[in-house]
Amino acid sequence: MARPIEWSALAVVLLGASVCLGGEFSAARLKRPGRALRLQAEGPADLIVLAGRVWTGDPANPWAEGLAARDGAIVKVGSREDVWRFKHPRTIVIDRPGSFAMPGLIDAHGHVESLGASLEQVDLRGVSSLDEVARRVKARIESVPGDSWITGGSWDQSLWPGGAFPTAAVLDAVAPGRPVWLSRVDGHAGWANSEAMRKAGVGRQTVAPADGQILRDPDGQPTGVFVDGAMGLVARVVPPSKPDDLKRRILAAQEQILAAGLTGVHDAGITPAVAQVYRDLDRSGQLRLRVYAMASLPSGHEVEFVSRPPRKATPADRFELRAIKIFIDGAMGSRGALLFQPYHDEPASKGLLLIDPKVLEATTVAALRNRWQVATHAIGDRGNALVLDAYAAALKAVPEAHDARLRVEHAQVIRKEDVRRFAELGIIASMQPSHASDDMRWADARLGAGRVDGAYAWRWFQGAKVPLAFGSDFPVEIVNPFWGIYAAITRADAQGKPPGGWHPEQRLSLEEALRGFTAGAAYAAFAEDRLGIIRNGMQADLTLVDRDLFRASPQELLKLRVVMTIIAGHVAFESPGA
C-alpha cells in the first residue's frame, strides 16, 4: 500500500475546496453554514474503512458504520455519510459491507520468537501417543541428516494413555546417537534422550537446582524429564540461535500473528539478542506488528538490570521494551505451580518457588524507581499471594511511583481474598482464557474440590474491577485470539463440552472478553491513549472479520475468517479473495 499522503496547510485548503467543487458534495450541501470551512480545516482522509457494523469499544459511542483516518490516526467515526465526506480522489477506500470491524486485537502474553521456532522444529502439539512422538522425531532426523541437535516441543503427557511423564528410552530407540531436547507444551519441563544428557554431563550424581526438579527412576538415574530450573542443565549445551535465525523466526511468526487478526503482542520474556533483532527489524521497516516486550532477567542480576531507566520509545516505534519478566513459580501441568496445600493428585508436592520473594521485592523497588513495569509469572495460589506481598511492600517503599501498573502473568489459581488485594493495589491480571478450555481435562484432579473454584477466575476479577488483559501464551496455545474469546464466554472445549461450561460461574460476556483483548491489553502496556478503542485521535488499528461477533453463536467464533488486519492505517494482512 502507498505511504500516507503528507498534506501542507495550503494543500489541505486547496484540496478541500477541490473535493467540494469537483462534485463529491452537492450544491445544497455546500450551502450548509461552515461545512466547506470545516472540510478545509480537517482535510481529506488517507484511508476510509466501511463495514457492516463497527464495534468501537467506546462506551460513549459503541457502534458505527465506518471511520476515516489520516496519517495513521482516526479523524472520524460514524455513519457512512459522516465518514464519506472525508473522501478525496486519492483516499484509499476499504468497503466491506459483509464484514465486522473492531479495535485491533492485542495479545497481552505471547512468545513471538518461540512461535517462529516451533514452525521449524518437531511439533508435538496434540500428539496422543508415544509412538507418534517417536515417529515424528525419526522423521525429523531423516530430514535433517548429520549430528546436530533435534529440538521441538508442545508435548503433553496428559494426552497419552496413563498420563505418565515420558522417559529417555522412547527417544533413544529412534535417536541412539543424536541429542534430542523437547520442551513440554507449557515450557516448564524438558525431555532429553540419553545422548543429550551425556553431552550435558547429567547423571546419577547431578544435583537439581533449588528452583527445579530432575525426575529419576527407582535407581536414582535421571529419566530424561527436567522441570523448571533443572531444564537449564540440558538447555545450556544446546547450541544458541544466531541473529539470522532469530530474525527468520520473528518474521515467520509475524505473518501468522497478523493473519490471526492481531495488531499487537506483548512478548513475554525476551533476551538481549532478540531485543536487538526487534530493533533492527523496526528500523528497517520489516516489523509491522506492534510489540511491547518484557525483558527476561539474568538470575542473580535482577536489581542490576533495572538500575537504569528503559530506553524511551517514540510514537513511530513498533517495538518497545519497557517491562521485565520474573517467575515466582512453575506451571500446573508439570506440578511446578506453587500451592499452599499439596497437589490433590500428588500429596508429596506443593510446587516450586523459583525466586526468593525478597529478591522479587527488591527488584520491584528498583524497577519502580527507574520506571520499569514489572510482570511476574504466578500460577499457584501461594505463588500469587507471594507476588502480591512483594508488590505491596515495593509500592509502600516507593510511594512516588504513581500508576505503576504492576502485572501478574497468568494468575491461574487464586484465593478469593487475594482478588481484593489485586484491586486495592491496582495490579493487572494478565490472563489467557484458552488455558481453561485446555487445562480443564486435569485441573480438578490437580487442585481438588474447593480450591479449583479459584482457577481461571475471570469473573471474580471482573466483579472486583481488577484490570484484565487477555492473551494466549502462544505457542503454548494457538495464536487465534477468537479461541481465547470463545473460551472466555463458554469455558468449554472446541466441541462445546461440557454443556454449559466448566465452572460456568466464571464465564464472561462477549463484550467483556473483547475488552480484555483490546482496551485491557492496551492499558496493560500504557497505550490506552492511542490503542484499544476506535475513537477520534486513536491509532487506526483494526481487525475485520467475516461475521458479526455479536450476532454469531459461540461455536461460529471458531469458524470465522479474518478479512483484514490494519495497523496505523496500513493493511498489514488481507485474506486472499477478501
C-alpha positions as CSV (number, residue, x, y, z in Angstrom):
1,M,0.0,0.0,0.0
2,A,1.2,3.5,-0.7
3,R,2.5,5.6,2.1
4,P,0.1,8.1,3.8
5,I,-0.1,11.4,2.0
6,E,1.5,14.3,3.8
7,W,-0.6,17.5,3.5
8,S,0.7,21.0,3.9
9,A,-1.7,23.6,5.3
10,L,-2.2,25.2,1.8
11,A,-2.7,21.8,0.2
12,V,-5.4,20.9,2.7
13,V,-7.3,24.1,1.9
14,L,-7.0,23.7,-1.9
15,L,-7.8,20.0,-1.9
16,G,-10.7,20.5,0.5
17,A,-12.1,23.1,-1.9
18,S,-11.4,20.8,-4.9
19,V,-13.3,18.0,-3.3
20,C,-16.3,20.2,-2.8
21,L,-16.3,21.8,-6.3
22,G,-15.4,18.6,-8.0
23,G,-18.8,17.1,-7.4
24,E,-18.2,14.9,-4.4
25,F,-20.7,17.0,-2.5
26,S,-23.9,18.7,-3.9
27,A,-24.5,22.4,-4.1
28,A,-27.2,22.0,-1.4
29,R,-24.6,20.7,1.0
30,L,-22.2,23.5,0.1
31,K,-24.9,25.9,1.3
32,R,-24.8,24.5,4.8
33,P,-23.1,27.1,7.0
34,G,-19.5,26.3,7.7
35,R,-19.4,22.9,6.0
36,A,-16.7,23.8,3.4
37,L,-14.7,25.6,6.1
38,R,-14.8,22.5,8.3
39,L,-13.6,20.3,5.4
40,Q,-10.8,22.7,4.7
41,A,-9.7,22.7,8.3
42,E,-10.0,19.0,8.7
43,G,-8.5,17.9,5.4
44,P,-9.2,14.7,3.4
45,A,-8.5,11.2,4.7
46,D,-5.8,8.8,3.7
47,L,-8.0,5.9,4.5
48,I,-11.7,5.2,4.8
49,V,-12.9,1.9,6.2
50,L,-16.6,0.9,5.9
51,A,-18.0,-2.3,7.4
52,G,-21.4,-3.9,8.0
53,R,-21.0,-2.9,11.7
54,V,-18.2,-1.5,13.7
55,W,-17.9,-2.2,17.4
56,T,-15.7,0.7,18.7
57,G,-15.2,-0.4,22.3
58,D,-16.0,3.3,23.2
59,P,-18.8,3.3,25.8
60,A,-19.8,6.8,24.7
61,N,-20.2,5.7,21.1
62,P,-20.2,1.9,20.8
63,W,-21.4,1.4,17.3
64,A,-20.6,2.9,13.9
65,E,-20.6,2.1,10.2
66,G,-17.1,3.2,9.4
67,L,-14.2,5.5,10.1
68,A,-11.8,7.9,8.4
69,A,-8.1,8.1,9.2
70,R,-5.2,10.4,8.3
71,D,-1.5,9.9,8.9
72,G,-2.3,6.6,10.8
73,A,-4.8,8.2,13.2
74,I,-8.6,8.2,13.3
75,V,-10.2,11.5,12.4
76,K,-13.9,10.5,12.2
77,V,-16.0,7.6,13.5
78,G,-19.7,7.4,12.5
79,S,-22.2,6.7,9.7
80,R,-21.2,6.1,6.1
81,E,-22.3,9.6,5.3
82,D,-20.2,11.0,8.2
83,V,-17.1,9.2,7.0
84,W,-17.6,9.7,3.3
85,R,-17.3,13.4,3.4
86,F,-13.6,12.9,4.2
87,K,-13.0,11.2,0.8
88,H,-10.7,12.6,-1.8
89,P,-9.8,11.0,-5.2
90,R,-6.5,9.8,-3.6
91,T,-8.2,8.4,-0.4
92,I,-7.9,4.6,-0.1
93,V,-11.4,3.2,0.5
94,I,-12.0,-0.2,2.0
95,D,-15.7,-1.0,1.8
96,R,-16.6,-4.4,3.2
97,P,-20.3,-4.4,3.9
98,G,-20.3,-8.1,4.9
99,S,-17.6,-7.6,7.5
100,F,-17.5,-6.8,11.1
101,A,-14.8,-4.4,12.4
102,M,-13.4,-3.9,15.9
103,P,-10.4,-2.3,17.5
104,G,-7.2,-4.0,16.6
105,L,-6.9,-7.1,18.8
106,I,-3.9,-7.3,21.1
107,D,-2.4,-10.5,22.6
108,A,-1.2,-9.4,26.1
109,H,1.0,-12.5,26.5
110,G,2.7,-14.4,23.7
111,H,6.2,-15.5,22.7
112,V,6.9,-14.4,19.1
113,E,10.4,-16.0,18.5
114,S,9.3,-19.2,20.1
115,L,6.3,-19.3,17.8
116,G,8.7,-18.9,14.8
117,A,11.0,-21.6,16.2
118,S,8.0,-24.0,16.6
119,L,7.5,-23.8,12.8
120,E,11.0,-25.2,12.2
121,Q,11.1,-27.9,14.9
122,V,9.4,-31.1,15.9
123,D,5.8,-30.2,16.6
124,L,4.1,-32.4,19.2
125,R,1.0,-30.3,19.8
126,G,-2.0,-32.6,20.3
127,V,0.0,-35.8,19.9
128,S,-1.8,-38.5,21.8
129,S,0.7,-41.4,21.9
130,L,4.4,-42.0,22.5
131,D,4.5,-44.0,19.2
132,E,3.6,-40.8,17.3
133,V,6.2,-38.8,19.2
134,A,8.8,-41.4,18.1
135,R,7.6,-41.3,14.5
136,R,7.9,-37.5,14.3
137,V,11.3,-37.4,15.9
138,K,12.5,-40.1,13.5
139,A,11.1,-38.2,10.5
140,R,12.9,-35.0,11.6
141,I,16.2,-36.9,11.9
142,E,15.8,-38.3,8.4
143,S,15.0,-34.8,7.0
144,V,18.0,-33.2,8.8
145,P,21.0,-35.5,8.4
146,G,24.1,-35.1,10.5
147,D,24.8,-34.9,14.2
148,S,23.0,-31.6,15.1
149,W,20.5,-31.4,17.9
150,I,16.9,-32.4,17.3
151,T,14.7,-29.9,19.1
152,G,11.0,-29.4,19.4
153,G,8.1,-29.0,21.8
154,S,4.5,-28.9,22.8
155,W,4.3,-32.5,24.2
156,D,1.6,-33.0,26.8
157,Q,1.7,-36.3,28.8
158,S,-1.9,-35.8,29.9
159,L,-2.9,-36.7,26.3
160,W,-1.2,-40.1,26.4
161,P,-2.6,-43.4,27.8
162,G,-1.9,-43.4,31.5
163,G,-0.8,-39.7,31.6
164,A,2.7,-40.5,33.0
165,F,5.8,-38.4,32.2
166,P,7.9,-40.0,29.5
167,T,11.5,-41.4,29.7
168,A,14.6,-41.1,27.6
169,A,14.0,-44.7,26.3
170,V,11.4,-43.6,23.8
171,L,13.7,-41.2,22.2
172,D,16.8,-43.4,22.5
173,A,15.0,-46.0,20.3
174,V,14.9,-43.7,17.3
175,A,17.9,-41.4,18.1
176,P,20.5,-43.5,19.9
177,G,23.4,-41.2,18.9
178,R,21.7,-37.9,18.2
179,P,20.9,-35.4,21.0
180,V,17.2,-34.7,21.4
181,W,15.6,-32.0,23.5
182,L,11.9,-31.4,23.6
183,S,10.0,-28.9,25.7
184,R,6.7,-29.5,27.3
185,V,3.6,-27.6,26.0
186,D,3.8,-25.1,28.9
187,G,7.6,-24.5,28.5
188,H,8.2,-25.6,32.1
189,A,9.6,-29.1,31.6
190,G,12.0,-30.6,29.1
191,W,12.5,-34.1,27.8
192,A,16.0,-35.3,26.8
193,N,17.4,-38.5,25.4
194,S,20.5,-40.2,26.8
195,E,22.8,-38.6,24.2
196,A,21.5,-35.2,25.2
197,M,22.1,-35.9,28.9
198,R,25.6,-37.3,28.1
199,K,26.5,-34.1,26.3
200,A,25.2,-32.1,29.3
201,G,27.1,-34.2,31.8
202,V,23.9,-35.1,33.6
203,G,23.9,-38.4,35.6
204,R,23.0,-40.0,38.9
205,Q,25.2,-37.6,40.8
206,T,23.8,-34.5,39.3
207,V,22.0,-32.3,41.9
208,A,18.9,-30.4,40.9
209,P,18.9,-26.7,41.5
210,A,16.7,-25.3,44.2
211,D,14.2,-23.9,41.6
212,G,13.9,-27.2,39.6
213,Q,13.4,-30.9,39.7
214,I,15.1,-33.9,38.0
215,L,12.7,-36.8,37.6
216,R,14.5,-40.1,38.5
217,D,13.9,-43.8,38.2
218,P,13.9,-46.1,41.3
219,D,17.7,-46.5,41.0
220,G,18.2,-42.7,41.1
221,Q,19.1,-42.3,37.4
222,P,17.5,-39.3,35.6
223,T,14.6,-40.4,33.5
224,G,15.1,-37.6,31.0
225,V,12.5,-35.2,32.3
226,F,13.7,-31.9,33.8
227,V,11.3,-29.4,35.4
228,D,11.7,-25.6,35.6
229,G,15.1,-24.6,36.8
230,A,16.6,-28.0,36.1
231,M,15.9,-27.6,32.4
232,G,19.0,-25.4,32.2
233,L,21.1,-28.4,33.0
234,V,20.5,-29.6,29.4
235,A,19.4,-26.4,27.7
236,R,22.8,-24.7,28.4
237,V,24.5,-27.1,26.0
238,V,22.1,-26.7,23.1
239,P,23.8,-24.5,20.5
240,P,22.5,-20.9,20.7
241,S,20.5,-19.4,17.9
242,K,22.3,-16.9,15.6
243,P,20.8,-13.4,14.9
244,D,19.8,-14.6,11.4
245,D,17.8,-17.5,13.0
246,L,16.1,-15.1,15.3
247,K,15.2,-12.7,12.6
248,R,13.8,-15.5,10.3
249,R,11.7,-16.9,13.2
250,I,10.3,-13.5,14.2
251,L,9.3,-12.6,10.6
252,A,7.7,-16.0,10.1
253,A,5.8,-15.7,13.3
254,Q,4.7,-12.2,12.4
255,E,2.9,-13.5,9.3
256,Q,0.9,-16.0,11.4
257,I,0.1,-13.4,14.0
258,L,-1.1,-10.8,11.5
259,A,-3.2,-13.4,9.7
260,A,-4.9,-14.2,13.1
261,G,-6.1,-10.6,13.3
262,L,-3.7,-9.4,15.9
263,T,-2.3,-5.9,15.6
264,G,0.0,-6.2,18.7
265,V,1.6,-8.6,21.1
266,H,3.2,-8.3,24.5
267,D,6.2,-10.5,24.1
268,A,6.5,-12.1,27.5
269,G,10.2,-12.6,28.1
270,I,12.9,-11.8,25.5
271,T,16.7,-12.0,25.6
272,P,19.0,-9.1,24.7
273,A,19.7,-10.8,21.4
274,V,16.0,-10.9,20.5
275,A,15.6,-7.3,21.6
276,Q,18.4,-6.2,19.2
277,V,16.8,-8.1,16.3
278,Y,13.5,-6.4,17.0
279,R,15.2,-3.0,16.9
280,D,16.9,-3.8,13.7
281,L,13.6,-5.0,12.1
282,D,11.8,-1.9,13.4
283,R,14.5,0.4,12.0
284,S,14.3,-1.3,8.6
285,G,10.5,-1.2,8.4
286,Q,10.1,-5.0,8.5
287,L,8.4,-5.1,11.8
288,R,4.8,-4.3,11.1
289,L,3.3,-5.8,14.3
290,R,3.3,-3.7,17.4
291,V,5.5,-5.4,20.0
292,Y,5.5,-4.4,23.7
293,A,8.3,-6.6,25.2
294,M,9.3,-7.8,28.6
295,A,13.0,-8.5,29.3
296,S,14.0,-11.9,30.7
297,L,16.2,-11.1,33.7
298,P,19.5,-12.8,34.3
299,S,19.3,-14.8,37.6
300,G,21.3,-13.0,40.3
301,H,21.4,-9.7,38.4
302,E,17.7,-8.7,38.6
303,V,18.2,-5.5,40.6
304,E,21.3,-4.5,38.5
305,F,19.2,-4.9,35.3
306,V,16.6,-2.3,36.3
307,S,19.1,0.1,37.9
308,R,18.7,2.4,34.8
309,P,15.5,3.5,33.1
310,P,14.4,1.8,29.9
311,R,15.1,3.2,26.5
312,K,12.2,5.6,25.7
313,A,10.2,4.6,22.6
314,T,8.9,7.2,20.1
315,P,5.3,7.2,18.8
316,A,6.6,5.8,15.5
317,D,8.3,2.8,17.0
318,R,6.7,-0.6,16.6
319,F,9.0,-2.1,19.3
320,E,9.1,-1.0,22.9
321,L,11.0,-2.7,25.8
322,R,9.6,-1.2,29.0
323,A,8.8,-4.2,31.1
324,I,10.6,-7.0,32.9
325,K,9.5,-10.6,33.4
326,I,10.1,-12.6,36.6
327,F,9.0,-16.1,37.6
328,I,7.7,-16.9,41.1
329,D,6.7,-20.5,40.3
330,G,6.2,-23.0,37.5
331,A,3.2,-24.5,35.7
332,M,0.3,-26.6,37.0
333,G,0.6,-29.2,34.2
334,S,4.1,-30.2,35.3
335,R,3.1,-29.6,39.0
336,G,5.5,-26.7,39.4
337,A,2.9,-24.1,40.3
338,L,3.3,-23.1,43.9
339,L,0.4,-24.1,46.1
340,F,-0.5,-23.5,49.8
341,Q,-1.6,-27.1,50.1
342,P,-0.2,-30.2,48.3
343,Y,-1.4,-31.2,44.9
344,H,-4.6,-33.3,45.1
345,D,-3.1,-35.9,42.8
346,E,0.5,-35.8,44.3
347,P,0.3,-35.2,48.0
348,A,4.1,-35.1,48.3
349,S,4.4,-31.9,46.2
350,K,3.3,-28.2,46.7
351,G,5.2,-27.0,43.6
352,L,8.3,-24.9,43.2
353,L,9.4,-21.5,44.4
354,L,11.6,-20.1,41.6
355,I,12.8,-16.8,43.2
356,D,13.3,-15.6,46.7
357,P,10.3,-13.3,47.4
358,K,12.8,-10.7,48.9
359,V,14.6,-10.6,45.6
360,L,11.3,-10.0,43.8
361,E,10.5,-7.2,46.3
362,A,14.0,-5.6,45.9
363,T,13.8,-5.9,42.1
364,T,10.3,-4.3,42.0
365,V,11.5,-1.4,44.2
366,A,14.4,-0.7,41.8
367,A,12.1,-1.1,38.8
368,L,9.6,1.4,40.2
369,R,12.3,3.9,40.9
370,N,13.5,3.6,37.3
371,R,10.1,3.4,35.6
372,W,10.2,-0.2,34.6
373,Q,7.0,-2.2,34.6
374,V,7.2,-5.5,36.4
375,A,5.3,-8.5,35.2
376,T,5.6,-11.7,37.3
377,H,4.6,-15.2,36.3
378,A,2.4,-16.6,39.0
379,I,0.1,-19.6,38.6
380,G,-0.4,-21.3,42.0
381,D,-2.4,-19.7,44.8
382,R,0.7,-19.3,47.1
383,G,2.7,-18.0,44.1
384,N,0.1,-15.3,43.5
385,A,-0.1,-14.4,47.2
386,L,3.7,-14.1,47.5
387,V,3.8,-11.8,44.4
388,L,1.1,-9.6,46.0
389,D,3.1,-9.4,49.2
390,A,6.2,-8.3,47.3
391,Y,4.3,-5.8,45.2
392,A,2.6,-4.3,48.3
393,A,5.9,-3.8,50.1
394,A,7.5,-2.3,47.0
395,L,4.7,0.2,46.4
396,K,4.9,1.2,50.1
397,A,8.7,1.7,49.7
398,V,8.3,3.8,46.6
399,P,5.2,5.9,47.3
400,E,6.1,8.3,44.4
401,A,5.6,5.5,41.9
402,H,2.2,6.6,40.7
403,D,0.4,4.4,38.0
404,A,2.9,1.6,38.2
405,R,0.6,-0.9,36.6
406,L,2.4,-3.9,38.1
407,R,1.2,-7.1,36.4
408,V,0.7,-10.8,37.3
409,E,1.0,-13.0,34.3
410,H,-1.5,-15.9,34.4
411,A,-3.0,-15.6,37.9
412,Q,-4.4,-19.1,37.3
413,V,-5.2,-20.2,40.8
414,I,-6.3,-17.6,43.3
415,R,-7.8,-17.4,46.7
416,K,-11.0,-15.2,46.9
417,E,-9.4,-12.9,49.5
418,D,-6.5,-12.2,47.2
419,V,-8.8,-10.9,44.4
420,R,-9.5,-7.9,46.7
421,R,-5.8,-7.3,47.1
422,F,-5.3,-7.2,43.3
423,A,-8.0,-4.5,43.2
424,E,-6.6,-2.5,46.2
425,L,-3.1,-2.5,44.8
426,G,-4.2,-1.8,41.2
427,I,-2.5,-4.9,40.0
428,I,-3.2,-6.0,36.4
429,A,-4.3,-9.7,36.0
430,S,-2.8,-10.7,32.6
431,M,-4.7,-13.9,31.8
432,Q,-5.1,-16.4,29.0
433,P,-8.7,-17.7,28.7
434,S,-7.9,-20.6,26.4
435,H,-5.8,-22.2,29.2
436,A,-9.1,-23.0,31.0
437,S,-10.5,-24.8,28.0
438,D,-7.4,-27.0,27.6
439,D,-6.5,-27.5,31.3
440,M,-10.0,-28.4,32.5
441,R,-9.1,-32.0,31.4
442,W,-6.9,-32.3,34.5
443,A,-7.3,-29.2,36.7
444,D,-9.9,-30.8,39.0
445,A,-7.5,-33.7,39.6
446,R,-4.6,-31.4,40.3
447,L,-6.5,-29.0,42.7
448,G,-9.4,-30.9,44.2
449,A,-12.8,-29.6,45.2
450,G,-12.9,-26.1,46.6
451,R,-9.5,-24.9,45.5
452,V,-10.5,-25.4,41.8
453,D,-13.2,-22.8,42.3
454,G,-10.5,-20.1,42.1
455,A,-8.9,-21.5,38.9
456,Y,-9.1,-19.2,35.9
457,A,-11.4,-16.9,37.9
458,W,-12.0,-14.1,35.4
459,R,-15.5,-13.4,36.8
460,W,-14.0,-12.8,40.3
461,F,-11.5,-10.4,38.9
462,Q,-14.1,-8.6,36.7
463,G,-16.5,-8.3,39.6
464,A,-13.8,-6.7,41.8
465,K,-12.9,-4.3,39.0
466,V,-9.4,-5.7,38.7
467,P,-7.9,-4.6,35.3
468,L,-7.9,-7.6,33.0
469,A,-5.6,-8.1,30.0
470,F,-6.1,-11.1,27.8
471,G,-3.7,-13.1,25.7
472,S,-3.0,-16.7,24.5
473,D,0.5,-17.6,25.7
474,F,1.3,-18.8,22.2
475,P,2.9,-21.2,21.2
476,V,1.7,-22.8,24.4
477,E,-1.8,-22.2,23.0
478,I,-2.7,-21.5,19.3
479,V,-2.3,-17.9,18.1
480,N,-6.0,-17.5,17.2
481,P,-7.5,-14.8,19.6
482,F,-11.0,-16.0,18.8
483,W,-10.2,-19.3,20.5
484,G,-9.5,-17.3,23.6
485,I,-12.7,-15.2,23.3
486,Y,-14.7,-18.4,22.8
487,A,-13.1,-19.9,25.9
488,A,-13.8,-16.8,28.0
489,I,-17.6,-16.8,27.2
490,T,-18.1,-20.6,27.2
491,R,-15.5,-22.3,29.4
492,A,-15.9,-25.2,27.1
493,D,-13.7,-27.2,24.7
494,A,-13.9,-26.8,20.9
495,Q,-16.7,-29.3,20.8
496,G,-18.8,-27.3,23.3
497,K,-18.2,-29.8,26.2
498,P,-19.1,-29.9,29.0
499,P,-22.6,-28.5,28.2
500,G,-22.9,-25.1,29.9
501,G,-19.2,-24.9,30.5
502,W,-16.7,-26.0,33.1
503,H,-17.3,-23.9,36.3
504,P,-19.6,-21.7,34.3
505,E,-20.0,-19.2,37.1
506,Q,-16.7,-17.7,35.9
507,R,-17.8,-17.1,32.3
508,L,-17.6,-13.6,30.8
509,S,-19.9,-11.7,28.3
510,L,-18.6,-11.3,24.8
511,E,-18.1,-7.6,25.3
512,E,-16.0,-8.2,28.5
513,A,-13.9,-10.8,26.6
514,L,-13.3,-8.4,23.7
515,R,-12.3,-5.6,26.1
516,G,-9.6,-7.9,27.5
517,F,-8.1,-8.3,24.1
518,T,-8.4,-4.6,23.2
519,A,-8.7,-1.8,25.8
520,G,-7.5,-4.1,28.6
521,A,-4.4,-5.1,26.8
522,A,-3.7,-1.6,25.7
523,Y,-4.0,-0.3,29.3
524,A,-1.5,-3.1,30.4
525,A,1.1,-1.5,28.1
526,F,0.4,2.1,29.0
527,A,-1.1,2.6,25.5
528,E,-4.8,3.3,26.3
529,D,-4.4,6.9,24.9
530,R,-3.8,5.5,21.4
531,L,-4.8,1.9,21.2
532,G,-7.7,-0.4,22.1
533,I,-10.6,1.8,21.2
534,I,-11.9,3.2,17.9
535,R,-12.3,6.9,18.6
536,N,-11.0,10.2,17.1
537,G,-7.3,10.7,17.8
538,M,-6.6,7.0,18.4
539,Q,-4.4,5.0,16.1
540,A,-6.2,3.4,13.1
541,D,-5.6,-0.2,14.3
542,L,-8.5,-2.5,13.2
543,T,-9.4,-6.2,12.9
544,L,-12.0,-7.1,10.3
545,V,-13.7,-10.5,10.3
546,D,-16.3,-12.1,8.1
547,R,-19.2,-12.2,10.6
548,D,-20.8,-10.0,13.3
549,L,-19.5,-11.4,16.6
550,F,-22.5,-10.1,18.5
551,R,-24.9,-11.9,16.1
552,A,-22.9,-15.2,15.9
553,S,-23.2,-18.2,18.1
554,P,-20.2,-19.1,20.3
555,Q,-19.4,-22.0,18.0
556,E,-19.2,-19.7,15.0
557,L,-16.4,-17.8,16.6
558,L,-14.2,-20.8,15.9
559,K,-15.1,-20.8,12.2
560,L,-14.8,-17.1,11.4
561,R,-12.2,-15.8,8.9
562,V,-10.1,-12.7,9.4
563,V,-10.7,-10.4,6.5
564,M,-8.1,-7.8,7.2
565,T,-5.7,-6.6,9.8
566,I,-4.9,-2.8,9.7
567,I,-2.2,-1.1,11.7
568,A,-1.7,2.6,11.8
569,G,-3.9,3.0,8.7
570,H,-1.9,0.4,6.7
571,V,-3.2,-3.0,5.6
572,A,-0.8,-5.5,7.3
573,F,-2.8,-8.5,6.3
574,E,-5.6,-9.2,3.8
575,S,-7.2,-12.6,3.4
576,P,-6.9,-13.9,-0.1
577,G,-10.1,-13.4,-2.0
578,A,-11.4,-10.9,0.5
